[in-house]
Amino acid sequence: MRLDKFLKVSRIIKRRTVANEACDSGRAQINGRQAKAGAQVKEGDKVTLFFGDKKFSFKILQVNESVKKQDCADMYEVLDDEV
């Protein structure tokens, strides 16, 4: 699954266009490497997002094409949430 789509499906970022812009502006990393919106993610990947001074890291636990709102938190595990 594409990184921008995962961010939207898991509801980490609400809109796919915003997720796409965040990835393409260099604010996303997969396993410590810079990632574009079209980068493929899989279970076990560590993703880090940078928003201003804030850093948000999480590990992907499952990749689903669509999930219910109450189940989206089961798709990832928060590793680090720094300000």
C-alpha contacts under 8 A as a table, 3 or more apart, distances in Angstrom:
res1	aa1	res2	aa2	distance
1	M	5	K	6.88
1	M	6	F	6.59
1	M	40	Q	5.34
1	M	41	V	5.68
1	M	42	K	7.18
1	M	63	V	7.25
1	M	65	E	7.87
2	R	5	K	5.33
2	R	6	F	6.25
2	R	37	A	6.60
2	R	38	G	5.06
2	R	39	A	5.50
2	R	40	Q	4.72
2	R	41	V	6.19
3	L	6	F	5.11
3	L	7	L	6.26
3	L	36	K	7.66
3	L	37	A	5.37
3	L	38	G	6.08
3	L	39	A	5.63
3	L	40	Q	6.00
3	L	41	V	5.91
4	D	7	L	5.19
4	D	8	K	6.43
4	D	16	R	6.03
4	D	19	A	5.10
4	D	20	N	5.31
4	D	23	C	7.15
4	D	37	A	5.02
4	D	38	G	6.94
5	K	8	K	5.14
5	K	9	V	6.05
5	K	16	R	6.28
5	K	19	A	7.80
6	F	9	V	5.12
6	F	10	S	5.88
6	F	41	V	7.89
6	F	63	V	7.43
7	L	10	S	5.42
7	L	11	R	6.04
7	L	12	I	5.24
7	L	13	I	5.51
7	L	14	K	7.87
7	L	16	R	7.47
7	L	19	A	6.48
8	K	11	R	4.92
8	K	12	I	6.30
8	K	13	I	5.33
8	K	14	K	5.58
8	K	15	R	5.88
8	K	16	R	5.42
8	K	19	A	6.97
9	V	12	I	7.89
9	V	64	N	7.97
9	V	65	E	7.18
9	V	66	S	6.24
9	V	67	V	7.02
9	V	72	C	7.35
10	S	13	I	7.79
10	S	67	V	7.78
10	S	72	C	4.95
10	S	73	A	6.84
10	S	75	M	6.43
10	S	76	Y	7.82
11	R	14	K	5.43
11	R	72	C	6.76
13	I	16	R	7.33
13	I	18	V	7.17
13	I	19	A	6.04
14	K	18	V	7.66
14	K	19	A	7.90
15	R	18	V	5.36
15	R	19	A	6.35
16	R	19	A	4.89
16	R	20	N	5.97
17	T	20	N	4.92
17	T	21	E	6.19
18	V	21	E	5.14
18	V	22	A	6.14
19	A	22	A	5.11
19	A	23	C	6.20
19	A	37	A	7.48
20	N	23	C	5.28
20	N	24	D	6.12
20	N	36	K	7.98
20	N	37	A	5.22
21	E	24	D	5.19
21	E	25	S	5.99
21	E	37	A	7.85
22	A	25	S	5.41
22	A	26	G	6.88
22	A	27	R	5.63
22	A	28	A	6.93
23	C	26	G	5.63
23	C	27	R	5.56
23	C	28	A	5.08
23	C	35	A	6.53
23	C	36	K	5.08
23	C	37	A	5.01
24	D	27	R	7.39
24	D	28	A	7.99
24	D	35	A	7.69
24	D	36	K	5.08
24	D	37	A	5.93
26	G	29	Q	7.95
26	G	34	Q	6.69
26	G	35	A	7.14
26	G	36	K	7.30
27	R	34	Q	7.93
27	R	49	L	5.65
27	R	50	F	5.00
27	R	51	F	7.08
28	A	34	Q	6.16
28	A	35	A	5.60
28	A	36	K	7.27
28	A	47	V	7.14
28	A	48	T	5.73
28	A	49	L	4.66
28	A	50	F	6.53
29	Q	32	G	5.55
29	Q	33	R	5.10
29	Q	34	Q	4.46
29	Q	35	A	5.02
29	Q	47	V	5.59
29	Q	48	T	5.10
29	Q	49	L	6.56
30	I	33	R	5.36
30	I	34	Q	6.51
30	I	35	A	6.01
30	I	41	V	7.90
30	I	45	D	6.59
30	I	46	K	5.71
30	I	47	V	4.57
30	I	48	T	6.55
31	N	45	D	6.13
31	N	46	K	4.98
31	N	47	V	6.20
31	N	48	T	7.99
32	G	46	K	7.78
32	G	47	V	7.78
32	G	48	T	7.71
35	A	39	A	6.09
36	K	39	A	5.54
41	V	45	D	6.60
42	K	45	D	5.96
42	K	60	I	7.07
42	K	62	Q	7.63
42	K	63	V	6.61
43	E	59	K	7.97
43	E	60	I	5.16
43	E	61	L	5.27
43	E	62	Q	5.39
43	E	63	V	6.43
44	G	59	K	6.12
44	G	60	I	5.32
44	G	61	L	6.08
45	D	59	K	5.74
45	D	60	I	5.53
46	K	57	S	7.05
46	K	58	F	5.78
46	K	59	K	4.45
46	K	60	I	6.47
47	V	57	S	5.64
47	V	58	F	5.48
47	V	59	K	6.24
47	V	60	I	7.60
48	T	55	K	6.94
48	T	56	F	5.60
48	T	57	S	4.24
48	T	58	F	6.54
49	L	55	K	5.85
49	L	56	F	5.16
49	L	57	S	6.35
50	F	53	D	7.23
50	F	54	K	5.83
50	F	55	K	4.73
50	F	56	F	6.47
51	F	54	K	5.12
51	F	55	K	6.45
53	D	83	V	6.07
54	K	81	D	7.51
54	K	82	E	5.66
54	K	83	V	4.44
55	K	80	D	7.45
55	K	81	D	5.92
55	K	82	E	5.21
55	K	83	V	6.52
56	F	78	V	7.85
56	F	79	L	7.89
56	F	80	D	5.77
56	F	81	D	4.65
56	F	82	E	6.52
57	S	78	V	6.18
57	S	79	L	5.35
57	S	80	D	4.89
57	S	81	D	6.38
58	F	76	Y	6.31
58	F	77	E	5.39
58	F	78	V	4.31
58	F	79	L	4.88
58	F	80	D	6.78
59	K	76	Y	5.49
59	K	77	E	5.20
59	K	78	V	6.53
59	K	79	L	6.76
60	I	63	V	7.38
60	I	75	M	6.18
60	I	76	Y	4.50
60	I	77	E	6.60
61	L	74	D	7.26
61	L	75	M	5.20
61	L	76	Y	4.95
61	L	77	E	6.83
62	Q	74	D	7.60
62	Q	75	M	4.87
62	Q	76	Y	6.93
63	V	75	M	6.63
64	N	67	V	6.69
64	N	75	M	7.88
67	V	71	D	6.19
67	V	72	C	6.05
68	K	71	D	5.33
68	K	72	C	6.42
69	K	72	C	5.56
70	Q	73	A	7.08
71	D	74	D	5.62
71	D	75	M	7.53
72	C	75	M	5.58
73	A	76	Y	6.17
73	A	77	E	7.80
74	D	77	E	7.42
78	V	81	D	7.36
